Amino acid sequence: MLKPALEPLIEVIAGLTQQIITATRQLEKLADERYPETRILRQPKGVGVITSLGYVLTLEEPQRFGRSRSVGAFVGLTARQYDSGESQPQLRITKAGDPFLRRLLVQSAQYMLGPFGEDSDLRRWGLKLMRDGNNKILKKKAVVAVARKLAVLLHHLWLTGEVYEPLRQAALEEEAA
């Protein structure tokens, strides 16, 4: 009974899916030709073409930053600071920098921490921050922290051209033990 009503919708969805696949392939080809450094940035699972392009086009030159850790502040993913006497309250992020890139990094971090995220040091670290379970505030803080660490990691990969090892820290700890 529902089949005649739903068939046109299914055809539209199939057509849109095909258009998305075609556009993604064209975007990947464009990125590989004009911005080959984006291939290096797409190594961590969860960082796609749009995120890597946004990162490269926003930062422009990786040498602008003396240290990779400076990128987190540039993007606006570090906590504000307000020191008054003995109190140093934990405040929200600064939201300095490009909001589009910040949004892309947060989306990548959400994917990494979600059910489809690949096992990696970054994912393990983020899940450890969320260890208290369903606390929404802890989850949001962990996502932002992973996004900041991801921004730093991408800058390091861009500068060095290294191959990304998802479980590098875990392997080092295993060797030490």
Backbone as CSV, one residue per row, in Angstrom:
resi,resn,N_x,N_y,N_z,CA_x,CA_y,CA_z,C_x,C_y,C_z
1,MET,0.813,-1.198,0.000,0.000,0.000,0.000,0.861,1.269,0.000
2,LEU,1.961,1.253,0.741,2.848,2.412,0.799,3.813,2.489,-0.373
3,LYS,4.032,1.363,-1.021,5.034,1.300,-2.082,4.816,2.343,-3.183
4,PRO,3.622,2.530,-3.729,3.444,3.553,-4.771,3.736,4.969,-4.279
5,ALA,3.469,5.227,-3.011,3.711,6.561,-2.468,5.197,6.798,-2.214
6,LEU,5.919,5.744,-1.828,7.334,5.898,-1.467,8.298,5.743,-2.638
7,GLU,7.908,5.097,-3.718,8.813,4.894,-4.850,9.378,6.193,-5.410
8,PRO,8.571,7.245,-5.610,9.163,8.505,-6.100,10.193,9.092,-5.138
9,LEU,9.938,8.976,-3.849,10.895,9.484,-2.860,12.202,8.698,-2.899
10,ILE,12.097,7.399,-3.043,13.298,6.549,-3.105,14.109,6.886,-4.352
11,GLU,13.444,7.148,-5.469,14.144,7.530,-6.702,14.856,8.868,-6.537
12,VAL,14.219,9.820,-5.875,14.842,11.126,-5.635,16.066,10.964,-4.737
13,ILE,15.929,10.161,-3.689,17.057,9.926,-2.777,18.212,9.256,-3.513
14,ALA,17.906,8.293,-4.353,18.956,7.609,-5.127,19.654,8.579,-6.072
15,GLY,18.880,9.465,-6.710,19.473,10.466,-7.598,20.360,11.443,-6.849
16,LEU,19.907,11.903,-5.683,20.715,12.811,-4.858,21.990,12.123,-4.368
17,THR,21.873,10.867,-3.988,23.048,10.119,-3.540,24.086,10.045,-4.653
18,GLN,23.645,9.793,-5.862,24.571,9.719,-7.002,25.228,11.076,-7.258
19,GLN,24.467,12.155,-7.142,25.025,13.498,-7.330,26.055,13.813,-6.252
20,ILE,25.795,13.396,-5.024,26.744,13.625,-3.930,28.043,12.859,-4.190
21,ILE,27.937,11.624,-4.639,29.125,10.815,-4.941,29.940,11.458,-6.058
22,THR,29.269,11.928,-7.089,29.954,12.580,-8.211,30.643,13.866,-7.755
23,ALA,29.937,14.674,-6.981,30.517,15.933,-6.498,31.704,15.670,-5.581
24,THR,31.614,14.650,-4.747,32.727,14.315,-3.847,33.957,13.892,-4.641
25,ARG,33.762,13.084,-5.663,34.891,12.669,-6.505,35.531,13.859,-7.211
26,GLN,34.709,14.780,-7.720,35.239,15.974,-8.377,36.013,16.836,-7.391
27,LEU,35.495,16.961,-6.178,36.169,17.747,-5.152,37.497,17.109,-4.755
28,GLU,37.524,15.790,-4.626,38.774,15.089,-4.311,39.805,15.287,-5.420
29,LYS,39.356,15.200,-6.666,40.265,15.383,-7.797,40.824,16.807,-7.803
30,LEU,39.966,17.792,-7.591,40.399,19.189,-7.539,41.390,19.407,-6.401
31,ALA,41.078,18.851,-5.240,41.969,19.005,-4.087,43.328,18.362,-4.349
32,ASP,43.326,17.175,-4.948,44.590,16.482,-5.223,45.436,17.232,-6.253
33,GLU,44.791,17.861,-7.228,45.526,18.572,-8.272,46.042,19.934,-7.792
34,ARG,45.174,20.719,-7.176,45.550,22.092,-6.810,46.180,22.211,-5.429
35,TYR,45.796,21.332,-4.512,46.304,21.380,-3.142,46.720,19.973,-2.711
36,PRO,47.862,19.493,-3.204,48.273,18.112,-2.893,48.499,17.864,-1.403
37,GLU,48.746,18.913,-0.637,48.963,18.738,0.800,47.705,18.257,1.522
38,THR,46.543,18.422,0.884,45.311,17.948,1.521,45.281,16.425,1.627
39,ARG,45.983,15.740,0.755,46.043,14.271,0.826,46.690,13.847,2.141
40,ILE,47.725,14.560,2.563,48.399,14.257,3.830,47.443,14.475,4.996
41,LEU,46.645,15.534,4.919,45.740,15.870,6.021,44.541,14.937,6.107
42,ARG,44.247,14.204,5.048,43.098,13.289,5.055,43.447,11.914,5.605
43,GLN,44.649,11.743,6.120,45.049,10.441,6.657,44.242,10.021,7.881
44,PRO,44.020,10.893,8.865,43.201,10.463,10.005,41.754,10.238,9.562
45,LYS,41.199,9.091,9.938,39.824,8.796,9.552,38.899,9.772,10.277
46,GLY,38.079,10.434,9.512,37.194,11.470,10.060,37.500,12.826,9.462
47,VAL,38.668,12.959,8.852,39.040,14.195,8.167,38.851,13.955,6.680
48,GLY,37.897,14.663,6.112,37.589,14.479,4.707,38.146,15.587,3.841
49,VAL,37.678,15.617,2.618,38.161,16.584,1.631,37.820,18.006,2.055
50,ILE,36.607,18.235,2.474,36.185,19.598,2.816,36.958,20.109,4.026
51,THR,37.126,19.250,5.037,37.878,19.667,6.219,39.331,19.961,5.867
52,SER,39.955,19.097,5.079,41.363,19.330,4.724,41.515,20.574,3.850
53,LEU,40.599,20.786,2.926,40.651,22.004,2.105,40.434,23.247,2.957
54,GLY,39.445,23.198,3.841,39.197,24.333,4.732,40.406,24.643,5.590
55,TYR,41.079,23.602,6.061,42.260,23.775,6.900,43.392,24.443,6.117
56,VAL,43.670,23.926,4.935,44.769,24.456,4.119,44.475,25.893,3.673
57,LEU,43.258,26.143,3.246,42.921,27.470,2.742,42.824,28.514,3.853
58,THR,42.505,28.094,5.063,42.442,29.038,6.181,43.832,29.344,6.717
59,LEU,44.649,28.312,6.920,45.983,28.532,7.482,46.969,29.068,6.453
60,GLU,46.764,28.777,5.191,47.567,29.217,4.050,48.995,28.701,4.077
61,GLU,49.771,29.044,5.064,51.172,28.629,5.163,51.421,27.989,6.520
62,PRO,51.894,26.755,6.557,52.117,26.126,7.865,53.261,26.775,8.647
63,GLN,54.170,27.450,7.959,55.308,28.082,8.633,54.902,29.332,9.405
64,ARG,53.661,29.783,9.261,53.190,30.957,10.003,53.254,30.735,11.508
65,PHE,53.198,29.488,11.907,53.125,29.155,13.319,54.437,28.542,13.773
66,GLY,55.002,29.096,14.836,56.261,28.590,15.360,56.120,27.188,15.926
67,ARG,54.962,26.917,16.517,54.696,25.601,17.094,53.316,25.143,16.636
68,SER,53.162,23.870,16.486,51.870,23.323,16.068,50.784,23.619,17.091
69,ARG,51.153,23.710,18.372,50.167,23.985,19.421,49.512,25.348,19.261
70,SER,50.157,26.259,18.561,49.599,27.596,18.356,48.364,27.571,17.468
71,VAL,48.205,26.528,16.679,47.076,26.447,15.758,45.761,26.340,16.526
72,GLY,45.759,25.643,17.654,44.543,25.517,18.464,44.014,26.869,18.901
73,ALA,44.913,27.753,19.291,44.499,29.108,19.686,44.060,29.921,18.478
74,PHE,44.746,29.757,17.355,44.406,30.489,16.141,42.989,30.149,15.676
75,VAL,42.624,28.896,15.791,41.303,28.448,15.358,40.233,28.809,16.391
76,GLY,40.628,29.076,17.629,39.670,29.458,18.664,39.179,28.293,19.482
77,LEU,39.991,27.247,19.597,39.588,26.058,20.337,40.291,25.936,21.691
78,THR,40.805,27.039,22.207,41.408,27.028,23.534,40.499,27.794,24.491
79,ALA,40.590,27.466,25.766,39.732,28.094,26.772,40.141,29.547,27.008
80,ARG,39.139,30.364,27.251,39.417,31.755,27.632,40.088,31.746,28.992
81,GLN,40.800,32.832,29.283,41.442,32.930,30.584,40.985,34.201,31.274
82,TYR,40.702,34.051,32.554,40.348,35.194,33.378,40.913,34.934,34.759
83,ASP,42.004,35.590,35.070,42.641,35.411,36.369,42.279,36.586,37.256
84,SER,41.621,36.281,38.365,41.246,37.314,39.307,41.628,36.839,40.694
85,GLY,42.708,37.368,41.186,43.161,36.954,42.506,43.531,35.481,42.515
86,GLU,42.891,34.737,43.395,43.197,33.317,43.517,42.339,32.448,42.620
87,SER,41.267,33.001,42.073,40.385,32.167,41.252,40.813,32.198,39.790
88,GLN,40.752,31.060,39.190,41.030,30.914,37.761,39.939,30.039,37.177
89,PRO,38.762,30.607,36.955,37.638,29.789,36.491,37.865,29.262,35.077
90,GLN,37.311,28.083,34.842,37.392,27.505,33.509,36.278,28.105,32.671
91,LEU,36.654,28.793,31.612,35.690,29.493,30.776,35.508,28.775,29.451
92,ARG,34.600,29.286,28.634,34.337,28.718,27.320,35.514,28.970,26.379
93,ILE,35.455,28.363,25.196,36.527,28.576,24.225,36.474,30.002,23.689
94,THR,37.578,30.457,23.141,37.672,31.840,22.696,36.876,32.120,21.436
95,LYS,36.704,31.122,20.586,36.013,31.260,19.300,36.674,32.317,18.415
96,ALA,37.977,32.495,18.594,38.732,33.377,17.703,38.957,32.620,16.403
97,GLY,39.287,33.323,15.370,39.596,32.647,14.122,38.372,32.346,13.287
98,ASP,38.561,31.484,12.316,37.537,31.189,11.327,36.480,30.231,11.890
99,PRO,35.221,30.658,11.958,34.188,29.780,12.514,33.907,28.555,11.640
100,PHE,34.080,28.673,10.326,33.826,27.536,9.439,34.838,26.423,9.689
101,LEU,36.109,26.773,9.804,37.131,25.764,10.071,36.914,25.141,11.445
102,ARG,36.556,25.952,12.427,36.293,25.428,13.763,35.140,24.418,13.710
103,ARG,34.100,24.737,12.963,32.961,23.840,12.819,33.374,22.528,12.136
104,LEU,34.204,22.630,11.107,34.677,21.426,10.415,35.497,20.536,11.343
105,LEU,36.368,21.145,12.135,37.196,20.369,13.057,36.341,19.699,14.138
106,VAL,35.336,20.411,14.620,34.443,19.838,15.630,33.645,18.680,15.028
107,GLN,33.195,18.821,13.798,32.472,17.726,13.150,33.371,16.501,12.971
108,SER,34.618,16.734,12.601,35.556,15.612,12.469,35.781,14.942,13.821
109,ALA,35.889,15.750,14.873,36.077,15.201,16.215,34.848,14.407,16.654
110,GLN,33.667,14.886,16.317,32.449,14.154,16.668,32.414,12.799,15.964
111,TYR,32.839,12.776,14.719,32.900,11.502,13.994,33.896,10.564,14.661
112,MET,35.067,11.093,15.008,36.101,10.264,15.617,35.641,9.650,16.938
113,LEU,34.877,10.411,17.716,34.416,9.921,19.009,33.114,9.138,18.912
114,GLY,32.496,9.167,17.760,31.227,8.474,17.573,31.403,6.989,17.343
115,PRO,30.306,6.306,17.046,30.352,4.849,16.912,31.137,4.346,15.701
116,PHE,31.343,5.204,14.704,32.049,4.761,13.495,33.513,5.204,13.477
117,GLY,33.965,5.856,14.531,35.338,6.329,14.597,36.321,5.172,14.686
118,GLU,37.423,5.329,13.969,38.481,4.315,13.975,39.244,4.382,15.293
119,ASP,39.699,3.233,15.772,40.486,3.203,16.997,41.798,3.941,16.762
120,SER,42.056,4.933,17.596,43.282,5.719,17.479,43.611,6.306,18.842
121,ASP,44.821,6.831,18.954,45.217,7.485,20.197,44.301,8.669,20.501
122,LEU,43.954,9.414,19.470,43.093,10.587,19.636,41.718,10.166,20.141
123,ARG,41.167,9.122,19.579,39.854,8.620,20.015,39.924,8.117,21.453
124,ARG,40.955,7.343,21.778,41.099,6.821,23.141,41.213,7.957,24.153
125,TRP,41.966,8.989,23.792,42.136,10.134,24.684,40.803,10.848,24.889
126,GLY,40.056,11.050,23.808,38.760,11.715,23.911,37.757,10.906,24.710
127,LEU,37.748,9.595,24.508,36.827,8.745,25.265,37.189,8.722,26.740
128,LYS,38.473,8.833,27.038,38.894,8.888,28.433,38.378,10.168,29.097
129,LEU,38.328,11.265,28.343,37.788,12.508,28.887,36.290,12.397,29.186
130,MET,35.606,11.542,28.432,34.155,11.375,28.607,33.822,10.201,29.522
131,ARG,34.720,9.735,30.309,34.562,8.477,31.039,33.360,8.428,31.981
132,ASP,32.774,9.543,32.343,31.645,9.525,33.270,30.318,9.203,32.602
133,GLY,30.337,8.783,31.359,29.129,8.289,30.714,28.322,9.337,29.974
134,ASN,27.070,9.497,30.358,26.128,10.299,29.594,26.147,11.789,29.915
135,ASN,27.115,12.253,30.633,27.184,13.663,30.976,27.424,14.476,29.700
136,LYS,26.437,15.273,29.294,26.513,16.027,28.037,27.629,17.065,28.059
137,ILE,27.862,17.665,29.195,28.898,18.697,29.292,30.275,18.076,29.070
138,LEU,30.516,16.905,29.668,31.804,16.233,29.467,31.989,15.838,28.013
139,LYS,30.915,15.396,27.374,31.021,15.008,25.965,31.368,16.215,25.109
140,LYS,30.737,17.359,25.350,31.031,18.565,24.582,32.471,19.010,24.790
141,LYS,32.925,18.953,26.035,34.314,19.339,26.321,35.290,18.400,25.635
142,ALA,34.973,17.114,25.640,35.852,16.137,24.994,35.897,16.361,23.489
143,VAL,34.769,16.674,22.877,34.735,16.913,21.431,35.590,18.129,21.084
144,VAL,35.458,19.196,21.858,36.249,20.402,21.586,37.735,20.127,21.822
145,ALA,38.049,19.358,22.857,39.452,19.034,23.136,40.048,18.180,22.017
146,VAL,39.274,17.225,21.496,39.753,16.395,20.392,39.899,17.246,19.129
147,ALA,38.986,18.191,18.918,39.085,19.080,17.754,40.358,19.924,17.831
148,ARG,40.678,20.410,19.029,41.908,21.193,19.196,43.128,20.325,18.924
149,LYS,43.138,19.125,19.494,44.266,18.220,19.266,44.372,17.817,17.803
150,LEU,43.229,17.688,17.142,43.221,17.357,15.723,43.829,18.488,14.905
151,ALA,43.511,19.735,15.264,44.095,20.881,14.563,45.616,20.877,14.702
152,VAL,46.094,20.556,15.895,47.535,20.489,16.138,48.155,19.340,15.340
153,LEU,47.500,18.193,15.350,47.994,17.027,14.610,48.062,17.307,13.113
154,LEU,47.023,17.921,12.561,47.011,18.222,11.133,48.139,19.177,10.759
155,HIS,48.403,20.158,11.611,49.503,21.089,11.337,50.834,20.354,11.339
156,HIS,51.008,19.462,12.301,52.252,18.693,12.376,52.420,17.807,11.133
157,LEU,51.341,17.139,10.722,51.413,16.300,9.523,51.730,17.138,8.290
158,TRP,51.140,18.317,8.209,51.357,19.212,7.066,52.815,19.656,7.013
159,LEU,53.356,20.040,8.162,54.751,20.496,8.205,55.739,19.383,7.867
160,THR,55.537,18.213,8.446,56.532,17.153,8.317,56.276,16.224,7.144
161,GLY,55.006,16.102,6.717,54.667,15.168,5.651,54.711,13.721,6.102
162,GLU,54.673,13.499,7.407,54.747,12.146,7.957,53.510,11.336,7.618
163,VAL,53.670,10.036,7.703,52.539,9.120,7.577,51.877,9.035,8.950
164,TYR,50.574,9.181,8.981,49.820,9.160,10.231,49.717,7.739,10.767
165,GLU,50.092,7.576,12.016,49.973,6.293,12.701,48.893,6.443,13.767
166,PRO,47.723,5.832,13.580,46.623,6.030,14.521,46.934,5.589,15.945
167,LEU,47.700,4.540,16.116,47.983,4.024,17.460,49.462,4.155,17.804
168,ARG,50.063,5.254,17.465,51.488,5.468,17.711,51.798,5.488,19.209
169,GLN,51.033,6.250,19.976,51.271,6.370,21.414,51.053,5.026,22.106
170,ALA,50.030,4.310,21.689,49.762,2.992,22.291,50.926,2.035,22.023
171,ALA,51.503,2.091,20.835,52.650,1.233,20.497,53.872,1.610,21.336
172,LEU,54.073,2.925,21.539,55.205,3.367,22.353,55.054,2.907,23.804
173,GLU,53.833,2.999,24.327,53.600,2.562,25.710,53.772,1.051,25.833
174,GLU,53.389,0.321,24.801,53.533,-1.134,24.824,54.998,-1.544,24.795
175,GLU,55.814,-0.805,24.017,57.249,-1.088,23.965,57.924,-0.801,25.294
176,ALA,57.471,0.279,25.951,58.081,0.673,27.225,57.747,-0.330,28.338
177,ALA,56.627,-0.999,28.224,56.195,-1.927,29.282,56.860,-3.264,29.198
